[in-house]
């Protein structure tokens, strides 16, 4: 009887132990928090990457600044009319005002620039001198001297050291335009049917009066200019006499200049 009871307890003990583990597992499963299914809409978004369609963030650094466009030199074109003070080809040697024309182009409106100018004057058939012979005609037709020249010049603007701005006052733009010209020139001088070539130094100056200015800086100006050429004299046979052909006294003209 005793042996039978002990055997029954030994057999029942594992069953009790195994049976006791079930409540523990059940309690563990009940104490664990419920698992919530992942919500794709609630998941954190990936950090944007600069250069892949999203604006750069503070971590990706500032966007590269675009380089400013370089400012090209200004171009200048002018046409002017005036007079050339000359006494060559005039019988009594007096100075006369010969009609003249100048066309000029340049690059750069700063401290230094370069200019090229075509100049022409025409005196033939325009003047006459008193006849020293009382028995002859009252006047003698003067042959006159016609001149055509090409000048290559360095333009120096002493008051234009800084860059030009669109908001400058009218007086400032006027002072900036004061220009001294220094360069070389080649001149063809015609007296009657004879002509000769001369080369020498050209000096001059001009002032531009601002008239109209656009938003992009283009401008229309009135130009007042003076020119003087210094070159070696040449000799020509005019009406059987040898005549020395030298420099005119002065050329002055006025016109319009376009700056763009």
C-alpha positions in Angstrom: 0.0 0.0 0.0 2.8 2.3 1.0 4.8 1.4 -2.1 1.8 1.9 -4.3 1.2 5.5 -2.9 4.8 6.5 -3.3 4.9 5.3 -6.9 1.8 7.2 -7.6 3.3 10.4 -6.2 6.5 10.0 -8.2 4.5 9.6 -11.4 2.2 12.6 -10.6 5.1 15.0 -9.8 6.2 15.5 -13.4 2.6 16.0 -14.4 2.2 18.7 -11.8 5.4 20.3 -12.8 4.5 20.3 -16.5 1.1 21.4 -15.7 2.5 24.3 -13.6 4.4 25.6 -16.5 1.3 26.3 -18.5 0.0 29.1 -16.2 3.5 30.7 -16.2 3.6 30.8 -20.0 0.0 32.1 -20.1 0.9 34.9 -17.6 4.0 35.8 -19.6 1.9 36.1 -22.8 -0.7 38.2 -21.0 1.9 40.6 -19.5 3.7 41.3 -22.8 2.4 44.5 -24.6 0.3 43.8 -27.6 2.2 44.0 -30.9 0.9 46.8 -33.2 1.2 46.3 -36.9 3.6 48.7 -38.6 1.9 51.6 -40.3 3.7 52.7 -43.5 2.2 56.2 -43.2 3.5 56.6 -39.7 7.0 55.4 -40.4 9.7 58.3 -40.3 10.6 59.7 -43.7 14.1 59.3 -45.0 16.3 62.4 -44.7 16.3 64.3 -48.0 19.6 64.2 -49.9 20.8 67.4 -51.7 20.9 67.1 -55.4 18.2 64.5 -55.7 15.1 66.6 -56.3 14.8 68.0 -52.7 15.9 71.5 -51.5 19.3 71.5 -49.8 19.1 71.5 -46.0 21.4 73.1 -43.4 23.3 69.9 -43.1 23.9 69.7 -46.8 25.4 73.2 -47.0 24.3 76.4 -48.9 23.7 76.3 -52.6 26.7 77.4 -54.7 26.4 81.1 -55.6 26.3 81.8 -59.4 29.3 83.8 -60.7 28.5 87.4 -61.8 28.7 88.0 -65.5 31.8 89.9 -66.5 31.2 93.5 -67.7 32.4 94.1 -71.3 34.0 97.4 -72.4 31.7 100.0 -73.8 31.8 100.8 -77.5 31.5 104.4 -78.8 30.5 105.6 -82.3 30.4 109.2 -83.3 29.9 111.4 -86.4 30.7 115.1 -86.4 31.0 118.1 -88.7 33.1 121.2 -88.2 35.9 123.3 -89.7 39.6 123.0 -90.4 41.6 126.3 -90.0 44.1 126.2 -92.9 46.0 128.5 -95.1 47.6 126.1 -97.6 46.6 126.7 -101.2 45.4 130.2 -100.4 47.0 132.9 -102.6 47.4 135.6 -99.9 48.3 133.1 -97.1 45.3 134.0 -94.9 43.6 131.4 -92.7 40.3 130.1 -93.8 37.7 127.9 -92.2 37.4 124.7 -94.4 34.3 122.5 -93.9 35.3 119.2 -92.4 33.8 115.8 -91.4 35.0 113.3 -88.8 33.7 109.7 -88.1 35.1 108.0 -85.0 34.9 104.6 -83.3 36.2 103.6 -79.9 36.3 100.9 -77.3 36.4 101.5 -73.6 35.0 104.5 -71.7 37.1 104.1 -68.6 40.5 105.5 -67.7 42.1 104.3 -70.9 40.5 103.5 -74.3 41.3 103.1 -77.9 39.9 105.2 -80.8 40.2 105.3 -84.6 39.1 108.3 -86.5 38.6 109.2 -90.2 38.9 112.9 -91.0 38.3 114.8 -94.2 38.2 118.5 -95.2 37.5 120.0 -98.7 38.7 123.5 -99.7 38.9 123.2 -103.5 36.7 125.8 -105.2 35.5 127.4 -102.0 37.7 130.4 -101.6 39.3 133.3 -103.6 41.8 136.0 -102.9 42.0 139.6 -104.1 43.9 140.1 -107.3 47.0 142.3 -106.6 47.0 143.4 -110.3 44.5 146.2 -110.7 44.1 145.6 -114.4 43.1 142.0 -113.9 40.1 140.3 -112.4 38.9 141.5 -109.0 39.6 138.1 -107.3 41.7 135.0 -107.9 40.3 131.6 -107.3 42.2 129.8 -104.6 43.2 126.1 -105.1 43.0 125.3 -101.4 44.2 122.1 -99.7 42.0 119.1 -99.3 42.9 116.7 -96.5 42.0 113.1 -95.7 43.4 111.4 -92.6 43.3 108.3 -90.6 44.1 108.6 -86.8 44.8 105.8 -84.3 44.5 107.1 -80.8 44.9 106.3 -77.2 42.1 107.9 -75.2 43.0 109.1 -71.7 40.2 110.1 -69.3 41.8 111.4 -66.1 38.5 111.6 -64.2 37.1 108.2 -65.0 39.3 106.0 -62.8 36.3 104.2 -61.2 33.7 102.0 -62.9 30.7 103.8 -64.3 27.4 103.3 -62.5 23.9 103.8 -63.8 22.9 106.1 -60.9 25.7 108.7 -61.5 24.6 112.3 -61.6 24.6 114.2 -64.9 27.5 116.4 -63.8 29.6 113.3 -62.8 29.0 111.7 -66.2 30.0 115.0 -67.9 33.3 115.2 -66.0 34.1 111.5 -66.6 33.9 112.1 -70.4 36.7 114.6 -70.6 39.2 112.9 -72.8 42.7 113.7 -74.1 43.7 111.9 -77.4 47.3 111.0 -78.3 48.3 108.9 -81.3 49.6 108.8 -84.8 48.0 109.7 -88.1 48.5 109.4 -91.8 47.3 112.3 -94.0 46.8 112.7 -97.7 47.0 116.4 -98.8 45.7 117.4 -102.2 46.4 120.8 -103.8 44.7 121.0 -107.2 45.6 117.8 -109.1 48.7 117.1 -107.0 48.8 115.2 -103.7 51.2 113.9 -101.1 51.2 111.7 -98.0 52.3 112.8 -94.6 52.6 110.9 -91.3 53.0 112.3 -87.9 51.8 112.8 -84.3 48.1 113.6 -83.6 46.9 115.2 -80.4 43.4 116.3 -79.4 40.7 116.4 -76.9 36.9 116.0 -76.7 34.1 116.4 -74.2 30.8 114.5 -74.3 27.6 116.1 -73.0 25.1 113.4 -71.8 21.7 113.7 -73.5 19.7 110.5 -73.1 20.5 107.4 -71.0 18.8 104.0 -71.1 18.4 101.4 -68.3 21.2 99.2 -69.6 23.7 102.1 -69.6 23.6 102.9 -73.3 23.8 106.6 -73.9 23.4 109.4 -76.5 25.9 112.3 -76.1 26.7 115.5 -77.9 30.4 115.6 -78.6 32.7 118.7 -78.9 36.2 117.8 -80.2 39.5 119.4 -81.3 42.3 117.9 -83.4 45.9 118.9 -84.3 48.4 117.0 -86.4 52.1 117.6 -86.4 54.1 116.2 -89.3 57.0 117.0 -91.6 56.3 119.4 -94.5 56.3 118.2 -98.1 56.8 120.3 -101.3 54.5 120.4 -104.3 54.7 122.2 -107.6 51.6 124.4 -107.7 51.0 126.6 -110.8 54.7 126.5 -111.6 55.7 127.5 -108.1 57.1 125.2 -105.4 54.8 125.3 -102.4 55.4 123.8 -99.0 52.6 121.7 -97.6 52.5 121.6 -93.8 50.1 121.3 -91.0 46.7 122.9 -90.7 46.3 125.2 -87.7 43.4 123.4 -86.0 40.4 121.1 -86.6 37.3 121.5 -84.4 34.0 119.8 -84.8 30.8 118.8 -83.0 28.4 115.9 -83.4 26.6 113.0 -81.7 28.1 110.0 -80.0 26.3 106.7 -79.2 27.7 104.6 -76.3 26.6 101.0 -76.0 
